[in-house]
Amino acid sequence: MSRNRRERGEGQFGCLVGLVLLVVAGLIAYRLIPVKVRAAELRDTVVDECKSAGQHNDKQIKDSILWKAKQLELPVNDQDVIVKRSQSYIKVSVKYTVPVQFPGYTYNWNFEHSYENPVF
């Protein structure tokens, strides 16, 4: 006894749904991964500047972070970078939002990089 495809439950619809989901996941990854990589580079700069706080003043630290953000094309402005220094510690915080465009939707991705380090 042989059955035709419909009786066995096979069809092209499942394949089509899987393909659409794969394309959507690819689009999301294509848009989000570069932003995440650039944000990680800025976070590394914040950490590096915080570690070299004994050699740089607050303005130099802030300017270096702003320059790196501009180089990475991240929307960071002067008010987004906060440098607080005490006698023995420095804390650097950077908060910003990156709008990520999708067809018909804009996702506002919020980032906050904060690092605290002793000053030597």
N, C-alpha and C positions, 0 to 999 in steps of 0.2 A: 504494500500500500504506500503510495507516495503522496506526500502533501505538497501544496504549493507554498511559496514564501510567506504569504499572508497568514496562512494557518499556523506556521511555525513561529510567528511573531517577528520575523526578520523584516527589515525595511531600511530605507535610506534616511529616515527622519533622525534617528539616533546619531548617525554619522554627521549629518548636517548640524545638529545642535552641538556636537563635540567640536566641530570645525569652527563654528561661530564663537564658542567659548574660548577656544585657542587664540583666535584673532583678537578678541577683546583683551585677554590676558597679555598678549604680545603688545598691544597698543598701550596698555597701562604700564607695563614694564619699560617700554620705549620712552614714555614721558616721565616716569618717576625715577628711574635709576640714575640718569645724569644729574638730576637735582640732588639726590642723596649723596652722590660722589662729591659734588661741589660743596655741599654742606659739611661733609666729613673733612674735606681739605681746609675749610675755614675753621672747623673745630680744632684741627691740628695746629693751625696758626695761633689760635687762642691759647692752647696749651704751651706752645713754644714761647710765645711772648710772656706768658705768666712765669715760666721757668727762668727767663732771662730778665726778670724784673729788677734785679740788682744792678744791671748794666744800663737799663732804659728808664726814662721817666714816664709818667702817665701819658703825656701827650704823644711821645714816640710810640708807645704801645698801642694807643688808640689809632694813630695814623697808620701804623703797620697793618692793623686789622682792617681798617677801612680800605686801604690800598688793595689788600688781598681780596676783599669782598668785591671791589670794583673789577679786579682782574678776573674773578670767577663769575662775574655778571650776576651777583646776588644783591637783592634790594636792601642793603644795609646802609643806614644813614648815621649821622653823628649822635643822635639821641638813642640809637639802638645799642651803642657800645657803652658799657658802664665799667669804669675802673675804680676800685676802692682799695686804698692802701692804708695799712696801719704800720706800726713800728716793726712788726715781725712777719706780717702776712700781706699778700695781695690777692684780691679776688677780681676776676674779669668775667663779665657777663655780656652776652650778645643775644638779643632777641630780634627775630625778623620773621616775616611771612613771605613765602614764595607762591605766587599764583601759578597753578599748573592748568593749562588749557586742554580740555577734552572736547570732542564734538558735542555741542549743546550743554556743556557744563564746565565750570571753573572750580577747581579744588584749591582752597587756600591752605597750604601746608605750613604750619607754625613750627619754627625751630627755636631752641634755646640752648646755647652753649655756655656753660659756666665752669670755671676752674679756679681753684684756690691753691696757693702755694706759699711756702715760707720764703721770705726775702733774705738772701744771704749777702 
